[in-house]
Amino acid sequence: MNETLKIKMLGGFSVQYNEREIVLDRNIMSKTTQLMLLLILHKETGVAKASLIDALYGREDVENRNGSLNNTIFRLRKQLLGSGLPKDNYITITGGMCYWTGKIPVEVDCLEFENRIEAGDQTDDPVEKIELYEQACHIYTGEFLPDMIGEDWAAVQNFKDHELYIRCMQVLLEHYQKEEMYEKVNRIAMRAEEIYPFDDWQIYHIDGLIAMGRYEEAMALYEKTEKLFFEELGIAPSKEIIKRFRCMGERMSQAEAALDDIRQRLRERSCKRGILLQLSELC
């Protein structure tokens, strides 16, 4: 039995303990749920009560914000115990700081994602760097808490993780392009396209297909992307994607011309062989 509290915040939200889903509140945007997530995200350093008050009540007209936070902490402790988690205090307040002090291990996908990128940034081993970046990108499954994106603190975290993901993906894709590992390029780009279809990851995918001479697949991907942009945003794809379309047209024309040349030579050789065969029969 896995006695770890596993929290998913990327691409959705879920809490599991002992392979069982934990529901703290029917409303996932409740103050208690947000409080728990804020404390766990900063479990190594803690969070100032003033920062928690600003994050949870900054937009609201609350007369006694400190009292409201204390009540939310009380309700969260009660919900944690009522959810089936081991008996514990979980939250400690000292010197104006709040800490998550639960004894059970906690795994958080966005923290694992950030830790792998940080480790990749710090290593001098290029192979290890790529491996860590790949692990990070595999962990990243979408935007940070998409149902809470309207909360300022969640929007800030989402922007941070999105920027890290973009940087990490660009390093991976450019590395595999340089190594001419185009199947790898295609797989990584396809994953990014599924998460962010309007961030131009199709450029890397199309380039990979063109480099492999798979022009029809590249054209099909371009047409799919063009349709998506028009139907969802009412605009044309970016200039870089359109540039790939023109490149595909040129490459396909060149390939067709080369095939026509080969066909012509084969016909000429066949014709010459036929003439030689007729001459040999006459003799």
C-alpha positions as CSV (number, residue, x, y, z in Angstrom):
1,M,0.0,0.0,0.0
2,N,1.4,3.4,-1.0
3,E,1.1,5.7,2.0
4,T,1.9,8.8,0.1
5,L,-0.3,11.8,-0.5
6,K,-0.2,12.3,-4.3
7,I,-1.4,15.6,-5.6
8,K,-1.9,16.4,-9.3
9,M,-2.1,20.1,-10.2
10,L,-0.9,20.0,-13.9
11,G,-3.6,19.6,-16.4
12,G,-6.2,19.0,-13.7
13,F,-6.6,18.4,-10.0
14,S,-6.8,15.3,-7.9
15,V,-5.6,14.1,-4.5
16,Q,-4.8,10.5,-3.7
17,Y,-3.8,8.6,-0.6
18,N,-3.2,4.8,-0.5
19,E,-4.3,4.6,-4.2
20,R,-7.7,6.1,-3.1
21,E,-9.0,9.5,-4.3
22,I,-9.4,12.0,-1.5
23,V,-12.2,14.7,-1.7
24,L,-11.7,17.6,0.7
25,D,-14.5,19.8,-0.5
26,R,-17.1,19.4,-3.2
27,N,-16.0,22.8,-4.5
28,I,-12.4,22.4,-5.6
29,M,-12.0,26.2,-5.6
30,S,-13.0,26.5,-1.9
31,K,-10.8,28.5,0.4
32,T,-9.8,25.3,2.3
33,T,-8.6,23.6,-0.8
34,Q,-6.7,26.6,-2.0
35,L,-5.1,26.9,1.5
36,M,-3.9,23.3,1.4
37,L,-2.4,23.7,-2.0
38,L,-0.6,26.9,-1.1
39,L,0.9,25.3,2.0
40,I,2.0,22.2,0.2
41,L,3.5,24.2,-2.7
42,H,5.6,26.0,-0.2
43,K,6.1,23.2,2.3
44,E,9.9,23.7,2.4
45,T,9.8,27.4,3.3
46,G,6.3,28.0,4.7
47,V,4.0,30.9,3.8
48,A,3.5,34.2,5.7
49,K,0.0,34.6,7.0
50,A,-0.1,38.0,5.3
51,S,0.6,36.3,2.0
52,L,-2.1,33.7,2.5
53,I,-4.6,36.4,3.5
54,D,-3.8,38.3,0.3
55,A,-4.0,35.2,-1.9
56,L,-7.3,34.0,-0.4
57,Y,-9.1,37.2,0.4
58,G,-7.3,39.9,-1.6
59,R,-10.2,40.5,-4.0
60,E,-12.9,40.2,-1.3
61,D,-14.4,42.7,1.1
62,V,-13.7,40.8,4.3
63,E,-13.8,42.7,7.5
64,N,-11.7,40.4,9.7
65,R,-9.2,38.7,7.3
66,N,-7.0,37.3,10.0
67,G,-10.0,35.7,11.7
68,S,-11.2,34.4,8.3
69,L,-7.9,32.7,7.7
70,N,-7.8,31.2,11.2
71,N,-11.3,29.7,10.5
72,T,-10.2,28.4,7.1
73,I,-7.2,26.7,8.8
74,F,-9.5,25.1,11.4
75,R,-11.9,23.8,8.7
76,L,-9.0,22.5,6.6
77,R,-7.7,20.4,9.5
78,K,-11.2,19.0,10.1
79,Q,-11.6,18.2,6.4
80,L,-8.2,16.5,6.3
81,L,-9.0,14.2,9.2
82,G,-12.5,13.5,7.8
83,S,-11.1,12.5,4.5
84,G,-9.5,9.4,5.9
85,L,-5.9,10.7,6.2
86,P,-3.9,9.7,9.3
87,K,-4.5,11.7,12.5
88,D,-2.2,14.7,12.5
89,N,-2.1,18.4,13.1
90,Y,-0.9,19.0,9.5
91,I,-0.6,22.8,9.8
92,T,1.7,24.7,12.2
93,I,1.6,28.5,12.8
94,T,4.6,30.2,14.3
95,G,6.0,33.7,14.1
96,G,3.5,34.8,11.6
97,M,4.3,31.9,9.2
98,C,2.2,28.9,8.3
99,Y,3.8,25.5,7.5
100,W,2.5,22.2,6.2
101,T,3.9,19.8,8.8
102,G,2.0,16.6,8.0
103,K,4.2,13.5,8.6
104,I,3.0,11.5,5.6
105,P,5.1,11.9,2.4
106,V,3.8,14.2,-0.3
107,E,4.3,14.0,-4.0
108,V,3.3,17.0,-6.1
109,D,3.5,16.8,-9.9
110,C,4.3,20.5,-10.5
111,L,7.1,20.4,-7.8
112,E,8.6,17.3,-9.4
113,F,8.4,19.0,-12.8
114,E,10.3,22.1,-11.5
115,N,12.8,20.0,-9.5
116,R,13.8,18.0,-12.7
117,I,14.3,21.2,-14.7
118,E,16.3,22.7,-11.9
119,A,18.5,19.6,-11.7
120,G,18.9,19.7,-15.5
121,D,19.9,23.3,-15.4
122,Q,22.6,22.6,-12.8
123,T,24.2,19.5,-14.3
124,D,27.2,19.8,-16.6
125,D,26.6,16.4,-18.1
126,P,24.7,17.1,-21.5
127,V,23.3,13.5,-21.5
128,E,21.9,13.8,-18.0
129,K,20.5,17.3,-18.8
130,I,18.5,16.0,-21.7
131,E,17.3,13.0,-19.7
132,L,16.1,15.3,-16.9
133,Y,14.4,17.7,-19.3
134,E,12.6,14.7,-20.9
135,Q,11.4,13.5,-17.5
136,A,10.1,17.0,-16.7
137,C,8.2,17.3,-20.0
138,H,6.7,13.9,-19.4
139,I,5.4,15.1,-16.0
140,Y,3.9,18.2,-17.5
141,T,0.4,17.3,-18.7
142,G,-1.2,20.8,-19.0
143,E,-1.8,24.1,-17.4
144,F,-1.5,24.5,-13.6
145,L,-4.9,24.0,-11.9
146,P,-6.9,25.1,-14.9
147,D,-10.1,25.3,-12.8
148,M,-8.4,27.9,-10.5
149,I,-6.8,29.9,-13.2
150,G,-8.9,32.9,-12.3
151,E,-7.1,33.1,-8.9
152,D,-4.1,35.4,-9.0
153,W,-1.7,33.0,-7.2
154,A,-2.7,30.2,-9.5
155,A,-2.2,32.4,-12.6
156,V,1.3,33.3,-11.4
157,Q,2.2,29.7,-10.9
158,N,0.7,28.7,-14.2
159,F,2.8,31.4,-16.0
160,K,5.9,30.2,-14.3
161,D,5.4,26.5,-15.2
162,H,4.3,27.3,-18.7
163,E,7.5,29.3,-19.3
164,L,9.6,26.5,-17.9
165,Y,7.9,24.0,-20.1
166,I,8.5,26.1,-23.3
167,R,12.2,26.5,-22.5
168,C,12.6,22.8,-21.7
169,M,10.8,21.7,-24.9
170,Q,12.8,24.0,-27.1
171,V,16.1,22.6,-25.7
172,L,14.9,19.1,-26.3
173,L,13.5,19.7,-29.8
174,E,16.6,21.6,-31.0
175,H,18.9,19.0,-29.5
176,Y,17.2,16.1,-31.4
177,Q,17.0,18.2,-34.6
178,K,20.7,18.7,-34.4
179,E,21.3,15.0,-33.8
180,E,18.9,14.3,-36.8
181,M,16.7,12.1,-34.5
182,Y,13.5,13.1,-36.3
183,E,11.3,10.4,-34.9
184,K,12.1,11.7,-31.5
185,V,11.4,15.3,-32.6
186,N,8.0,14.2,-34.0
187,R,7.0,12.3,-30.8
188,I,7.9,15.2,-28.5
189,A,6.3,17.8,-30.7
190,M,3.1,15.8,-31.0
191,R,2.8,15.7,-27.2
192,A,3.3,19.5,-27.0
193,E,0.7,20.0,-29.8
194,E,-1.9,18.2,-27.7
195,I,-1.3,20.4,-24.7
196,Y,-0.9,23.7,-26.5
197,P,-2.2,23.5,-30.1
198,F,-1.8,27.2,-30.7
199,D,1.8,27.6,-29.6
200,D,3.3,26.6,-33.0
201,W,4.9,23.3,-31.9
202,Q,3.7,22.0,-35.2
203,I,6.7,23.8,-36.8
204,Y,9.1,21.3,-35.2
205,H,6.8,18.4,-36.2
206,I,6.5,19.6,-39.8
207,D,10.3,20.2,-40.0
208,G,10.9,16.6,-38.8
209,L,8.5,15.1,-41.3
210,I,10.1,17.2,-44.2
211,A,13.6,16.1,-43.1
212,M,12.4,12.5,-43.3
213,G,10.9,13.1,-46.8
214,R,7.4,12.4,-45.5
215,Y,5.9,15.3,-47.4
216,E,2.3,14.0,-47.6
217,E,2.2,13.6,-43.8
218,A,3.7,17.1,-43.3
219,M,1.1,18.5,-45.7
220,A,-1.7,16.7,-43.8
221,L,-0.4,18.2,-40.5
222,Y,-0.3,21.7,-42.0
223,E,-3.9,21.4,-43.3
224,K,-5.1,20.1,-39.9
225,T,-3.3,23.0,-38.2
226,E,-4.7,25.6,-40.7
227,K,-8.2,24.3,-40.1
228,L,-7.8,24.4,-36.3
229,F,-6.6,28.0,-36.4
230,F,-9.5,29.1,-38.6
231,E,-12.2,27.2,-36.8
232,E,-11.1,28.1,-33.2
233,L,-9.5,31.5,-33.5
234,G,-10.7,32.8,-36.9
235,I,-7.1,33.5,-38.0
236,A,-4.5,32.0,-40.3
237,P,-1.5,30.0,-38.7
238,S,1.7,31.9,-37.9
239,K,4.0,33.1,-40.6
240,E,6.5,30.4,-39.6
241,I,3.9,27.6,-40.2
242,I,2.9,29.1,-43.5
243,K,6.6,29.2,-44.4
244,R,6.7,25.5,-43.9
245,F,3.8,25.1,-46.3
246,R,5.7,26.9,-49.0
247,C,8.8,24.8,-48.3
248,M,6.7,21.6,-48.6
249,G,5.4,22.8,-51.9
250,E,8.9,23.3,-53.2
251,R,10.2,20.1,-51.8
252,M,7.3,18.1,-53.3
253,S,7.7,19.7,-56.6
254,Q,11.4,18.9,-56.6
255,A,10.7,15.3,-55.5
256,E,8.1,15.0,-58.3
257,A,10.5,16.4,-60.8
258,A,13.2,14.0,-59.7
259,L,10.7,11.1,-60.0
260,D,9.7,12.2,-63.5
261,D,13.4,12.3,-64.5
262,I,13.9,8.8,-63.2
263,R,10.9,7.6,-65.0
264,Q,12.1,9.2,-68.3
265,R,15.5,7.6,-68.0
266,L,14.0,4.2,-67.3
267,R,11.7,4.6,-70.4
268,E,14.8,5.5,-72.5
269,R,16.8,2.5,-71.2
270,S,13.8,0.2,-71.9
271,C,13.5,1.6,-75.4
272,K,17.2,1.1,-76.1
273,R,17.1,-2.4,-74.8
274,G,14.1,-3.1,-77.1
275,I,16.0,-1.8,-80.2
276,L,19.1,-3.8,-79.3
277,L,16.9,-6.9,-78.9
278,Q,15.3,-6.4,-82.3
279,L,18.7,-5.9,-84.0
280,S,20.0,-9.1,-82.3
281,E,17.0,-11.0,-83.7
282,L,17.7,-9.7,-87.2
283,C,21.3,-10.9,-87.1
